[in-house]
Amino acid sequence: MFLHIREYGLSRRASAELCLARVVLVLLPSLAITAAAGGQEPVYRTGTWEADSFGNHRAVVSVAVAAPAVRAMLPWRRPDQNPERKDIWVVDAASGRRVLNVVRGPISRESGEIAFEPTSGPGDYFIYYLRYTGTVTSNYPKLTYPGPEVTAAPEWRSLYAGSAAAMASLPAARLVAFESADTLDSFYPMQVIATERETSALLARYPGQELLVFPEDRTHPIVMPGDLPQRWVGRSGPPSLSGTASRGEFYAFQLGVWAPRAPLADVRVTFSPLAGPGRAIPGAAFRCFNQGGVDWQGRDFTTSVQVPRGRIQPLWCGVQVPPGATAGDYRGTVSVAAEGQPAVPVAMTLTVGRDTIRDAGADDPWRLARLAWLDSRLEEDHGIVPPY
């Protein structure tokens, strides 16, 4: 749930605002969401349970037939490292009791396979895969993830453990959904990782290209510095960004810069005017907070953005829509370049509505309009306080 501000290269002046934004955005209504890639994709939703006992994440599976054991395939696409070192609990939804006869198959960040005994026969079962110990009630939570433990009876375990063929022959438990204890802990969509195969296929579409750009709306903060989100690998064609803003709004957005083959030096963003039905929104109305701004002493500063090989750098940007802008679609180009690399153009379409918003939209934290305050000189006064 954290934005890793320092790791992304954004100065600490932005950390409080963006962390607040993350909290606000994930609290928007999203009780049940299906991934956009198709009807066969998993459902992501929230559930209700005691997180301190079971962790914040689980898979809900349905068993259709009575059997001594069933197999569950979990395409969880996890953002955490070393899932094979973390425990998995299965709980019978009908009785609320833990299922002890469980064996693990291959476990990776992309997917996991387990066999378990459906103790109540057909019905739903919960598979908790990020159970922690410790507490989150203090300001400095200290949590650990217990390692795998063997709880299955020796006779039952001997039938399935270590035998891929035996596990593959078991009846399949159907994946119903992946659930998080609340929306704040949800991995969907920006922490659902792309697989290695998907990432390789994406790179094959851009042979030799060392700078790739993935635009994102403000409602989907980029939070993984080392993994591509699944939602990116399905995109095709030149990068583009569409958004909707009110007249007078400061509209925030992101540009995810990926350095897949070599490090990138001196990454820069330039903005063209947005042409529309009325007067164009000038390029000077844009800013990229990663490239500089105004520091806490009111001094202008600039920074140089570097992206190590294999890493993802979000560039937070924004544009001030004039209060008198004519409603309609405004189109232009945002370009991202790096030292020795050709610029990558991002086609931008901003639809300006007929309503005028107050205070540039700062009253609604989800808009992230308060990012503009980072460069504010309001009430700046270098004079001496009377009577001195």
Secondary structure, 3 states (H helix, E strand, C coil): CCCCHHHHCCCHHHHHHHHHHHHHHHCCCCCEEECCCCCCCCEEEECCCCHHHHCCEEEEEEECCCCCCEEEEECCCCCCCCHHHCCCEEEECCCCCEECCEEEEEECCCCEEEEECCCCCCEEEEEECCCCEEECCCCCCEEECCCCCCCCCHHHHHHHCCCHHHHHCCCEEEEEEEEECCHHHCCCCCCCECCHHHHHHHHHHCCCCCCEEEEEECCCCCCCCCCCEHHHHCCCCCCEEEEEEEECCEEEEEEEEECCCCCEEEEEEEECCEECCCCCECHHHEEEHHHEEECCCCCEEECCEEECCCCEEEEEEEEECCCCCCCEEEEEEEEEEECCEEEEEEEEEEEEEEEECHHHHCCCHHHCHHHHHHHCCCCCCCCCCCCC
